[in-house]
Amino acid sequence: MEFLHQLLLQIVNAAILLLEFIGVIVIILSGISGFFQYIKHNPFTRLNLAKGLAMGLEFKLGSEILRTVVVRDWNEIITVGAIIILRASLSLFIHWEIKTEEQHHIPKQNHSELEKKTSNGNE
């Protein structure tokens, strides 16, 4: 039985590290991509950056949820719980920002499409 417990701990710890690593890589790549989009004055920079950050946070949140499997005392549970609440709150805030940005850009897209149709109809 002890062998299975140790095996579970090793698997969970490896999965935690993998998810943390993926989350960090996604956040870094999103930041770099956002920087270049900002330089190019891409109007969707904030939206794309927010989506990348949200995805990175989802991976990191997954690692924290897995971490609850290996905690041993109440102090660790409270710490992990606080981290989960913080990351979930950040994720919700970013998703709200994404929805706001999408609503902001959709009317502009519809307006520009209408202008194209109107100008094509006048020719």
DRENTIMAR-904944 format. One record per atom (N, C-alpha, C): y, z, x; chain; residue in one letter; residue number from 0. Coordinates in Angstrom, 1 decimal, decimal comma, m for minus. Example, Ala and Ser with C-alpha at 12.3 -4.5 7.8 and 13.67 -1.06 7.14 Angstrom:
2
<y m5,7&z 7,8&x 13,2&unit A&code A&pos 0>
<y m4,5&z 7,8&x 12,3&unit A&code A&pos 0>
<y m3,3&z 7,8&x 13,2&unit A&code A&pos 0>
<y m2,2&z 7,1&x 12,8&unit A&code S&pos 1>
<y m1,1&z 7,1&x 13,7&unit A&code S&pos 1>
<y 0,0&z 7,9&x 12,9&unit A&code S&pos 1>
//
This chain:
123
<y m1,2&z 0,0&x 0,8&unit A&code M&pos 0>
<y 0,0&z 0,0&x 0,0&unit A&code M&pos 0>
<y 1,3&z 0,0&x 0,9&unit A&code M&pos 0>
<y 1,2&z 0,7&x 2,0&unit A&code E&pos 1>
<y 2,4&z 0,8&x 2,9&unit A&code E&pos 1>
<y 2,6&z m0,6&x 3,5&unit A&code E&pos 1>
<y 1,6&z m1,3&x 3,7&unit A&code F&pos 2>
<y 1,7&z m2,7&x 4,2&unit A&code F&pos 2>
<y 2,5&z m3,6&x 3,3&unit A&code F&pos 2>
<y 2,2&z m3,5&x 2,0&unit A&code L&pos 3>
<y 2,9&z m4,3&x 1,0&unit A&code L&pos 3>
<y 4,3&z m3,9&x 0,9&unit A&code L&pos 3>
<y 4,6&z m2,6&x 1,0&unit A&code H&pos 4>
<y 6,0&z m2,1&x 0,9&unit A&code H&pos 4>
<y 6,8&z m2,6&x 2,1&unit A&code H&pos 4>
<y 6,2&z m2,6&x 3,3&unit A&code Q&pos 5>
<y 6,9&z m3,1&x 4,5&unit A&code Q&pos 5>
<y 7,1&z m4,6&x 4,4&unit A&code Q&pos 5>
<y 6,1&z m5,3&x 3,9&unit A&code L&pos 6>
<y 6,2&z m6,8&x 3,7&unit A&code L&pos 6>
<y 7,3&z m7,1&x 2,7&unit A&code L&pos 6>
<y 7,4&z m6,4&x 1,6&unit A&code L&pos 7>
<y 8,5&z m6,6&x 0,7&unit A&code L&pos 7>
<y 9,8&z m6,3&x 1,3&unit A&code L&pos 7>
<y 9,9&z m5,3&x 2,1&unit A&code L&pos 8>
<y 11,2&z m5,0&x 2,8&unit A&code L&pos 8>
<y 11,6&z m6,1&x 3,7&unit A&code L&pos 8>
<y 10,6&z m6,6&x 4,5&unit A&code Q&pos 9>
<y 10,9&z m7,7&x 5,4&unit A&code Q&pos 9>
<y 11,3&z m9,0&x 4,7&unit A&code Q&pos 9>
<y 10,7&z m9,3&x 3,6&unit A&code I&pos 10>
<y 11,0&z m10,5&x 2,8&unit A&code I&pos 10>
<y 12,4&z m10,3&x 2,2&unit A&code I&pos 10>
<y 12,7&z m9,2&x 1,6&unit A&code V&pos 11>
<y 14,0&z m9,0&x 0,9&unit A&code V&pos 11>
<y 15,1&z m9,0&x 2,0&unit A&code V&pos 11>
<y 14,9&z m8,3&x 3,1&unit A&code N&pos 12>
<y 15,9&z m8,3&x 4,1&unit A&code N&pos 12>
<y 16,2&z m9,7&x 4,7&unit A&code N&pos 12>
<y 15,1&z m10,6&x 4,8&unit A&code A&pos 13>
<y 15,3&z m11,9&x 5,3&unit A&code A&pos 13>
<y 16,1&z m12,7&x 4,2&unit A&code A&pos 13>
<y 15,7&z m12,5&x 2,9&unit A&code A&pos 14>
<y 16,4&z m13,2&x 1,9&unit A&code A&pos 14>
<y 17,9&z m12,8&x 1,8&unit A&code A&pos 14>
<y 18,2&z m11,5&x 2,0&unit A&code I&pos 15>
<y 19,5&z m11,0&x 2,0&unit A&code I&pos 15>
<y 20,3&z m11,7&x 3,1&unit A&code I&pos 15>
<y 19,8&z m11,8&x 4,3&unit A&code L&pos 16>
<y 20,5&z m12,4&x 5,4&unit A&code L&pos 16>
<y 20,7&z m13,9&x 5,1&unit A&code L&pos 16>
<y 19,7&z m14,6&x 4,6&unit A&code L&pos 17>
<y 19,8&z m16,0&x 4,3&unit A&code L&pos 17>
<y 20,9&z m16,2&x 3,2&unit A&code L&pos 17>
<y 20,9&z m15,5&x 2,1&unit A&code L&pos 18>
<y 21,9&z m15,6&x 1,1&unit A&code L&pos 18>
<y 23,3&z m15,3&x 1,6&unit A&code L&pos 18>
<y 23,5&z m14,3&x 2,4&unit A&code E&pos 19>
<y 24,8&z m13,9&x 3,0&unit A&code E&pos 19>
<y 25,2&z m15,1&x 3,9&unit A&code E&pos 19>
<y 24,3&z m15,6&x 4,7&unit A&code F&pos 20>
<y 24,7&z m16,7&x 5,7&unit A&code F&pos 20>
<y 25,1&z m17,9&x 4,9&unit A&code F&pos 20>
<y 24,4&z m18,3&x 3,8&unit A&code I&pos 21>
<y 24,7&z m19,5&x 3,0&unit A&code I&pos 21>
<y 26,1&z m19,2&x 2,4&unit A&code I&pos 21>
<y 26,3&z m18,1&x 1,8&unit A&code G&pos 22>
<y 27,6&z m17,8&x 1,2&unit A&code G&pos 22>
<y 28,8&z m17,9&x 2,2&unit A&code G&pos 22>
<y 28,6&z m17,4&x 3,4&unit A&code V&pos 23>
<y 29,7&z m17,5&x 4,4&unit A&code V&pos 23>
<y 29,9&z m18,9&x 4,8&unit A&code V&pos 23>
<y 28,8&z m19,7&x 5,0&unit A&code I&pos 24>
<y 29,0&z m21,1&x 5,4&unit A&code I&pos 24>
<y 29,7&z m21,8&x 4,3&unit A&code I&pos 24>
<y 29,3&z m21,6&x 3,0&unit A&code V&pos 25>
<y 30,0&z m22,3&x 1,9&unit A&code V&pos 25>
<y 31,5&z m22,0&x 1,8&unit A&code V&pos 25>
<y 31,8&z m20,7&x 2,0&unit A&code I&pos 26>
<y 33,2&z m20,3&x 2,0&unit A&code I&pos 26>
<y 34,0&z m20,9&x 3,2&unit A&code I&pos 26>
<y 33,4&z m20,9&x 4,3&unit A&code I&pos 27>
<y 34,1&z m21,5&x 5,5&unit A&code I&pos 27>
<y 34,3&z m23,0&x 5,3&unit A&code I&pos 27>
<y 33,3&z m23,7&x 4,9&unit A&code L&pos 28>
<y 33,4&z m25,1&x 4,6&unit A&code L&pos 28>
<y 34,4&z m25,4&x 3,5&unit A&code L&pos 28>
<y 34,4&z m24,6&x 2,5&unit A&code S&pos 29>
<y 35,4&z m24,8&x 1,4&unit A&code S&pos 29>
<y 36,8&z m24,6&x 1,9&unit A&code S&pos 29>
<y 37,0&z m23,6&x 2,8&unit A&code G&pos 30>
<y 38,3&z m23,4&x 3,4&unit A&code G&pos 30>
<y 38,8&z m24,5&x 4,2&unit A&code G&pos 30>
<y 37,9&z m25,0&x 5,1&unit A&code I&pos 31>
<y 38,3&z m26,1&x 5,9&unit A&code I&pos 31>
<y 38,6&z m27,4&x 5,1&unit A&code I&pos 31>
<y 37,7&z m27,6&x 4,1&unit A&code S&pos 32>
<y 38,0&z m28,8&x 3,2&unit A&code S&pos 32>
<y 39,3&z m28,6&x 2,4&unit A&code S&pos 32>
<y 39,6&z m27,4&x 2,0&unit A&code G&pos 33>
<y 40,8&z m27,1&x 1,3&unit A&code G&pos 33>
<y 42,0&z m27,3&x 2,2&unit A&code G&pos 33>
<y 41,9&z m27,0&x 3,4&unit A&code F&pos 34>
<y 43,0&z m27,2&x 4,4&unit A&code F&pos 34>
<y 43,3&z m28,7&x 4,5&unit A&code F&pos 34>
<y 42,3&z m29,5&x 4,7&unit A&code F&pos 35>
<y 42,5&z m30,9&x 4,8&unit A&code F&pos 35>
<y 43,0&z m31,6&x 3,5&unit A&code F&pos 35>
<y 42,5&z m31,1&x 2,4&unit A&code Q&pos 36>
<y 43,0&z m31,6&x 1,1&unit A&code Q&pos 36>
<y 44,5&z m31,2&x 0,9&unit A&code Q&pos 36>
<y 44,9&z m30,0&x 1,4&unit A&code Y&pos 37>
<y 46,3&z m29,6&x 1,3&unit A&code Y&pos 37>
<y 47,2&z m30,5&x 2,1&unit A&code Y&pos 37>
<y 46,7&z m30,8&x 3,3&unit A&code I&pos 38>
<y 47,5&z m31,7&x 4,2&unit A&code I&pos 38>
<y 47,7&z m33,0&x 3,6&unit A&code I&pos 38>
<y 46,6&z m33,5&x 2,9&unit A&code K&pos 39>
<y 46,7&z m34,8&x 2,2&unit A&code K&pos 39>
<y 47,4&z m34,8&x 0,9&unit A&code K&pos 39>
<y 47,9&z m33,6&x 0,5&unit A&code H&pos 40>
<y 48,6&z m33,4&x m0,8&unit A&code H&pos 40>
<y 47,8&z m33,8&x m2,0&unit A&code H&pos 40>
<y 46,5&z m33,5&x m1,9&unit A&code N&pos 41>
<y 45,6&z m33,7&x m3,0&unit A&code N&pos 41>
<y 45,9&z m32,7&x m4,2&unit A&code N&pos 41>
<y 46,2&z m33,2&x m5,4&unit A&code P&pos 42>
<y 46,6&z m32,4&x m6,4&unit A&code P&pos 42>
<y 45,4&z m31,5&x m6,9&unit A&code P&pos 42>
<y 44,2&z m31,8&x m6,5&unit A&code F&pos 43>
<y 43,1&z m30,9&x m6,9&unit A&code F&pos 43>
<y 42,7&z m29,9&x m5,9&unit A&code F&pos 43>
<y 43,5&z m29,7&x m4,9&unit A&code T&pos 44>
<y 43,1&z m28,8&x m3,8&unit A&code T&pos 44>
<y 42,8&z m27,4&x m4,3&unit A&code T&pos 44>
<y 43,6&z m26,8&x m5,1&unit A&code R&pos 45>
<y 43,4&z m25,5&x m5,6&unit A&code R&pos 45>
<y 42,1&z m25,4&x m6,4&unit A&code R&pos 45>
<y 41,8&z m26,4&x m7,2&unit A&code L&pos 46>
<y 40,6&z m26,5&x m8,0&unit A&code L&pos 46>
<y 39,4&z m26,6&x m7,2&unit A&code L&pos 46>
<y 39,4&z m27,5&x m6,2&unit A&code N&pos 47>
<y 38,2&z m27,7&x m5,3&unit A&code N&pos 47>
<y 38,0&z m26,4&x m4,5&unit A&code N&pos 47>
<y 39,1&z m25,8&x m4,0&unit A&code L&pos 48>
<y 38,9&z m24,6&x m3,1&unit A&code L&pos 48>
<y 38,4&z m23,5&x m4,0&unit A&code L&pos 48>
<y 38,9&z m23,3&x m5,2&unit A&code A&pos 49>
<y 38,4&z m22,2&x m6,1&unit A&code A&pos 49>
<y 36,9&z m22,4&x m6,4&unit A&code A&pos 49>
<y 36,5&z m23,7&x m6,6&unit A&code K&pos 50>
<y 35,1&z m23,9&x m6,9&unit A&code K&pos 50>
<y 34,2&z m23,6&x m5,7&unit A&code K&pos 50>
<y 34,7&z m23,9&x m4,5&unit A&code G&pos 51>
<y 33,9&z m23,6&x m3,3&unit A&code G&pos 51>
<y 33,8&z m22,1&x m3,1&unit A&code G&pos 51>
<y 34,9&z m21,4&x m3,3&unit A&code L&pos 52>
<y 34,9&z m20,0&x m3,1&unit A&code L&pos 52>
<y 34,0&z m19,3&x m4,1&unit A&code L&pos 52>
<y 34,1&z m19,8&x m5,4&unit A&code A&pos 53>
<y 33,2&z m19,2&x m6,4&unit A&code A&pos 53>
<y 31,7&z m19,4&x m6,0&unit A&code A&pos 53>
<y 31,4&z m20,6&x m5,5&unit A&code M&pos 54>
<y 30,0&z m20,8&x m5,1&unit A&code M&pos 54>
<y 29,6&z m19,9&x m4,0&unit A&code M&pos 54>
<y 30,4&z m19,7&x m3,0&unit A&code G&pos 55>
<y 30,1&z m18,8&x m1,9&unit A&code G&pos 55>
<y 30,0&z m17,4&x m2,4&unit A&code G&pos 55>
<y 30,8&z m17,0&x m3,3&unit A&code L&pos 56>
<y 30,7&z m15,6&x m3,8&unit A&code L&pos 56>
<y 29,4&z m15,4&x m4,6&unit A&code L&pos 56>
<y 29,0&z m16,5&x m5,3&unit A&code E&pos 57>
<y 27,7&z m16,4&x m6,0&unit A&code E&pos 57>
<y 26,5&z m16,1&x m5,1&unit A&code E&pos 57>
<y 26,5&z m16,8&x m4,0&unit A&code F&pos 58>
<y 25,5&z m16,5&x m3,0&unit A&code F&pos 58>
<y 25,5&z m15,1&x m2,5&unit A&code F&pos 58>
<y 26,8&z m14,7&x m2,2&unit A&code K&pos 59>
<y 26,9&z m13,3&x m1,6&unit A&code K&pos 59>
<y 26,6&z m12,3&x m2,7&unit A&code K&pos 59>
<y 26,9&z m12,5&x m4,0&unit A&code L&pos 60>
<y 26,5&z m11,6&x m5,0&unit A&code L&pos 60>
<y 25,0&z m11,6&x m5,2&unit A&code L&pos 60>
<y 24,3&z m12,7&x m5,0&unit A&code G&pos 61>
<y 22,9&z m12,7&x m5,1&unit A&code G&pos 61>
<y 22,3&z m11,8&x m4,0&unit A&code G&pos 61>
<y 22,9&z m11,8&x m2,8&unit A&code S&pos 62>
<y 22,4&z m11,0&x m1,7&unit A&code S&pos 62>
<y 22,6&z m9,5&x m2,0&unit A&code S&pos 62>
<y 23,7&z m9,2&x m2,7&unit A&code E&pos 63>
<y 23,9&z m7,8&x m3,0&unit A&code E&pos 63>
<y 23,0&z m7,3&x m4,1&unit A&code E&pos 63>
<y 22,6&z m8,2&x m5,0&unit A&code I&pos 64>
<y 21,7&z m7,8&x m6,1&unit A&code I&pos 64>
<y 20,3&z m7,6&x m5,4&unit A&code I&pos 64>
<y 19,9&z m8,4&x m4,5&unit A&code L&pos 65>
<y 18,7&z m8,2&x m3,7&unit A&code L&pos 65>
<y 18,7&z m6,9&x m3,0&unit A&code L&pos 65>
<y 19,9&z m6,6&x m2,4&unit A&code R&pos 66>
<y 20,0&z m5,4&x m1,6&unit A&code R&pos 66>
<y 19,7&z m4,1&x m2,5&unit A&code R&pos 66>
<y 19,8&z m4,2&x m3,8&unit A&code T&pos 67>
<y 19,5&z m3,0&x m4,6&unit A&code T&pos 67>
<y 18,0&z m2,7&x m4,6&unit A&code T&pos 67>
<y 17,2&z m3,7&x m4,2&unit A&code V&pos 68>
<y 15,7&z m3,4&x m4,1&unit A&code V&pos 68>
<y 15,4&z m2,5&x m2,9&unit A&code V&pos 68>
<y 16,2&z m2,5&x m1,9&unit A&code V&pos 69>
<y 15,9&z m1,7&x m0,7&unit A&code V&pos 69>
<y 16,7&z m0,5&x m0,5&unit A&code V&pos 69>
<y 17,6&z m0,2&x m1,4&unit A&code V&pos 70>
<y 18,4&z 1,1&x m1,2&unit A&code V&pos 70>
<y 17,5&z 2,3&x m1,4&unit A&code V&pos 70>
<y 17,9&z 3,4&x m0,7&unit A&code R&pos 71>
<y 17,0&z 4,5&x m0,7&unit A&code R&pos 71>
<y 17,7&z 5,8&x m1,3&unit A&code R&pos 71>
<y 19,0&z 5,9&x m1,3&unit A&code D&pos 72>
<y 19,6&z 7,1&x m1,8&unit A&code D&pos 72>
<y 20,8&z 6,7&x m2,7&unit A&code D&pos 72>
<y 21,4&z 7,7&x m3,4&unit A&code W&pos 73>
<y 22,4&z 7,5&x m4,3&unit A&code W&pos 73>
<y 23,7&z 7,0&x m3,7&unit A&code W&pos 73>
<y 24,0&z 7,4&x m2,4&unit A&code N&pos 74>
<y 25,2&z 6,9&x m1,8&unit A&code N&pos 74>
<y 25,1&z 5,4&x m1,5&unit A&code N&pos 74>
<y 23,9&z 4,9&x m1,1&unit A&code E&pos 75>
<y 23,7&z 3,5&x m1,0&unit A&code E&pos 75>
<y 23,8&z 2,7&x m2,3&unit A&code E&pos 75>
<y 23,2&z 3,3&x m3,4&unit A&code I&pos 76>
<y 23,3&z 2,7&x m4,7&unit A&code I&pos 76>
<y 24,7&z 2,6&x m5,2&unit A&code I&pos 76>
<y 25,5&z 3,6&x m5,0&unit A&code I&pos 77>
<y 26,9&z 3,6&x m5,4&unit A&code I&pos 77>
<y 27,7&z 2,6&x m4,6&unit A&code I&pos 77>
<y 27,4&z 2,5&x m3,3&unit A&code T&pos 78>
<y 28,1&z 1,5&x m2,4&unit A&code T&pos 78>
<y 27,8&z 0,1&x m2,8&unit A&code T&pos 78>
<y 26,5&z m0,2&x m3,0&unit A&code V&pos 79>
<y 26,0&z m1,5&x m3,4&unit A&code V&pos 79>
<y 26,6&z m1,8&x m4,8&unit A&code V&pos 79>
<y 26,6&z m0,9&x m5,7&unit A&code G&pos 80>
<y 27,1&z m1,1&x m7,0&unit A&code G&pos 80>
<y 28,6&z m1,4&x m7,0&unit A&code G&pos 80>
<y 29,3&z m0,7&x m6,2&unit A&code A&pos 81>
<y 30,8&z m1,0&x m6,1&unit A&code A&pos 81>
<y 31,0&z m2,4&x m5,5&unit A&code A&pos 81>
<y 30,2&z m2,8&x m4,5&unit A&code I&pos 82>
<y 30,3&z m4,1&x m3,9&unit A&code I&pos 82>
<y 30,0&z m5,2&x m5,0&unit A&code I&pos 82>
<y 28,9&z m5,0&x m5,8&unit A&code I&pos 83>
<y 28,6&z m5,9&x m6,8&unit A&code I&pos 83>
<y 29,7&z m6,0&x m7,8&unit A&code I&pos 83>
<y 30,3&z m4,9&x m8,2&unit A&code I&pos 84>
<y 31,4&z m5,0&x m9,2&unit A&code I&pos 84>
<y 32,6&z m5,7&x m8,6&unit A&code I&pos 84>
<y 32,9&z m5,5&x m7,4&unit A&code L&pos 85>
<y 34,0&z m6,1&x m6,7&unit A&code L&pos 85>
<y 33,8&z m7,6&x m6,6&unit A&code L&pos 85>
<y 32,6&z m8,0&x m6,2&unit A&code R&pos 86>
<y 32,3&z m9,5&x m6,0&unit A&code R&pos 86>
<y 32,2&z m10,2&x m7,4&unit A&code R&pos 86>
<y 31,7&z m9,5&x m8,4&unit A&code A&pos 87>
<y 31,6&z m10,1&x m9,7&unit A&code A&pos 87>
<y 33,0&z m10,2&x m10,3&unit A&code A&pos 87>
<y 33,9&z m9,2&x m10,1&unit A&code S&pos 88>
<y 35,2&z m9,3&x m10,5&unit A&code S&pos 88>
<y 36,0&z m10,5&x m9,9&unit A&code S&pos 88>
<y 35,8&z m10,6&x m8,6&unit A&code L&pos 89>
<y 36,4&z m11,8&x m7,9&unit A&code L&pos 89>
<y 35,9&z m13,1&x m8,4&unit A&code L&pos 89>
<y 34,6&z m13,1&x m8,7&unit A&code S&pos 90>
<y 34,0&z m14,4&x m9,2&unit A&code S&pos 90>
<y 34,6&z m14,7&x m10,6&unit A&code S&pos 90>
<y 34,7&z m13,7&x m11,4&unit A&code L&pos 91>
<y 35,3&z m13,9&x m12,8&unit A&code L&pos 91>
<y 36,7&z m14,4&x m12,6&unit A&code L&pos 91>
<y 37,5&z m13,8&x m11,7&unit A&code F&pos 92>
<y 38,9&z m14,2&x m11,6&unit A&code F&pos 92>
<y 38,9&z m15,6&x m11,1&unit A&code F&pos 92>
<y 38,1&z m16,0&x m10,1&unit A&code I&pos 93>
<y 38,1&z m17,4&x m9,6&unit A&code I&pos 93>
<y 37,7&z m18,3&x m10,7&unit A&code I&pos 93>
<y 36,7&z m18,0&x m11,5&unit A&code H&pos 94>
<y 36,3&z m18,9&x m12,6&unit A&code H&pos 94>
<y 37,4&z m19,0&x m13,6&unit A&code H&pos 94>
<y 38,2&z m18,0&x m13,9&unit A&code W&pos 95>
<y 39,4&z m18,1&x m14,8&unit A&code W&pos 95>
<y 40,4&z m19,0&x m14,1&unit A&code W&pos 95>
<y 40,6&z m18,9&x m12,8&unit A&code E&pos 96>
<y 41,5&z m19,8&x m12,1&unit A&code E&pos 96>
<y 41,1&z m21,2&x m12,2&unit A&code E&pos 96>
<y 39,8&z m21,5&x m12,1&unit A&code I&pos 97>
<y 39,2&z m22,8&x m12,2&unit A&code I&pos 97>
<y 39,5&z m23,4&x m13,6&unit A&code I&pos 97>
<y 39,2&z m22,6&x m14,6&unit A&code K&pos 98>
<y 39,5&z m23,1&x m16,0&unit A&code K&pos 98>
<y 40,9&z m23,4&x m16,2&unit A&code K&pos 98>
<y 41,8&z m22,5&x m15,7&unit A&code T&pos 99>
<y 43,3&z m22,7&x m15,8&unit A&code T&pos 99>
<y 43,7&z m24,0&x m15,1&unit A&code T&pos 99>
<y 43,2&z m24,2&x m13,9&unit A&code E&pos 100>
<y 43,5&z m25,4&x m13,1&unit A&code E&pos 100>
<y 43,0&z m26,7&x m13,8&unit A&code E&pos 100>
<y 41,8&z m26,6&x m14,3&unit A&code E&pos 101>
<y 41,2&z m27,8&x m15,0&unit A&code E&pos 101>
<y 42,1&z m28,1&x m16,3&unit A&code E&pos 101>
<y 42,5&z m27,1&x m17,0&unit A&code Q&pos 102>
<y 43,4&z m27,3&x m18,2&unit A&code Q&pos 102>
<y 44,7&z m27,9&x m17,8&unit A&code Q&pos 102>
<y 45,2&z m27,5&x m16,6&unit A&code H&pos 103>
<y 46,5&z m28,0&x m16,1&unit A&code H&pos 103>
<y 46,4&z m29,5&x m15,7&unit A&code H&pos 103>
<y 45,2&z m29,9&x m15,1&unit A&code H&pos 104>
<y 45,1&z m31,2&x m14,6&unit A&code H&pos 104>
<y 44,6&z m32,2&x m15,7&unit A&code H&pos 104>
<y 43,9&z m31,8&x m16,7&unit A&code I&pos 105>
<y 43,4&z m32,7&x m17,7&unit A&code I&pos 105>
<y 44,5&z m33,3&x m18,5&unit A&code I&pos 105>
<y 45,6&z m32,6&x m19,0&unit A&code P&pos 106>
<y 46,7&z m33,3&x m19,6&unit A&code P&pos 106>
<y 47,3&z m34,4&x m18,7&unit A&code P&pos 106>
<y 47,4&z m34,1&x m17,5&unit A&code K&pos 107>
<y 48,0&z m35,1&x m16,5&unit A&code K&pos 107>
<y 47,2&z m36,3&x m16,4&unit A&code K&pos 107>
<y 45,8&z m36,1&x m16,4&unit A&code Q&pos 108>
<y 44,9&z m37,3&x m16,3&unit A&code Q&pos 108>
<y 45,0&z m38,1&x m17,6&unit A&code Q&pos 108>
<y 45,0&z m37,4&x m18,7&unit A&code N&pos 109>
<y 45,1&z m38,2&x m20,0&unit A&code N&pos 109>
<y 46,4&z m38,9&x m20,1&unit A&code N&pos 109>
<y 47,5&z m38,3&x m19,6&unit A&code H&pos 110>
<y 48,8&z m38,9&x m19,7&unit A&code H&pos 110>
<y 48,8&z m40,2&x m18,8&unit A&code H&pos 110>
<y 48,3&z m40,1&x m17,6&unit A&code S&pos 111>
<y 48,3&z m41,2&x m16,7&unit A&code S&pos 111>
<y 47,4&z m42,3&x m17,2&unit A&code S&pos 111>
<y 46,2&z m42,0&x m17,8&unit A&code E&pos 112>
<y 45,4&z m43,0&x m18,4&unit A&code E&pos 112>
<y 46,1&z m43,7&x m19,6&unit A&code E&pos 112>
<y 46,8&z m42,9&x m20,4&unit A&code L&pos 113>
<y 47,5&z m43,5&x m21,5&unit A&code L&pos 113>
<y 48,6&z m44,5&x m21,0&unit A&code L&pos 113>
<y 49,3&z m44,1&x m19,9&unit A&code E&pos 114>
<y 50,3&z m45,0&x m19,3&unit A&code E&pos 114>
<y 49,7&z m46,3&x m18,8&unit A&code E&pos 114>
<y 48,5&z m46,2&x m18,2&unit A&code K&pos 115>
<y 47,8&z m47,4&x m17,7&unit A&code K&pos 115>
<y 47,4&z m48,3&x m18,9&unit A&code K&pos 115>
<y 46,9&z m47,7&x m20,0&unit A&code K&pos 116>
<y 46,5&z m48,5&x m21,1&unit A&code K&pos 116>
<y 47,7&z m49,1&x m21,8&unit A&code K&pos 116>
<y 48,9&z m48,4&x m21,8&unit A&code T&pos 117>
<y 50,1&z m48,9&x m22,4&unit A&code T&pos 117>
<y 50,6&z m50,0&x m21,6&unit A&code T&pos 117>
<y 50,7&z m49,9&x m20,3&unit A&code S&pos 118>
<y 51,2&z m50,9&x m19,4&unit A&code S&pos 118>
<y 50,3&z m52,1&x m19,4&unit A&code S&pos 118>
<y 49,0&z m52,0&x m19,5&unit A&code N&pos 119>
<y 48,1&z m53,1&x m19,6&unit A&code N&pos 119>
<y 48,2&z m53,9&x m20,9&unit A&code N&pos 119>
<y 48,5&z m53,1&x m21,9&unit A&code G&pos 120>
<y 48,7&z m53,8&x m23,2&unit A&code G&pos 120>
<y 50,0&z m54,6&x m23,3&unit A&code G&pos 120>
<y 51,0&z m54,2&x m22,5&unit A&code N&pos 121>
<y 52,3&z m54,9&x m22,6&unit A&code N&pos 121>
<y 52,3&z m56,2&x m21,8&unit A&code N&pos 121>
<y 51,3&z m56,4&x m20,9&unit A&code E&pos 122>
<y 51,3&z m57,5&x m20,0&unit A&code E&pos 122>
<y 50,8&z m58,8&x m20,7&unit A&code E&pos 122>
//
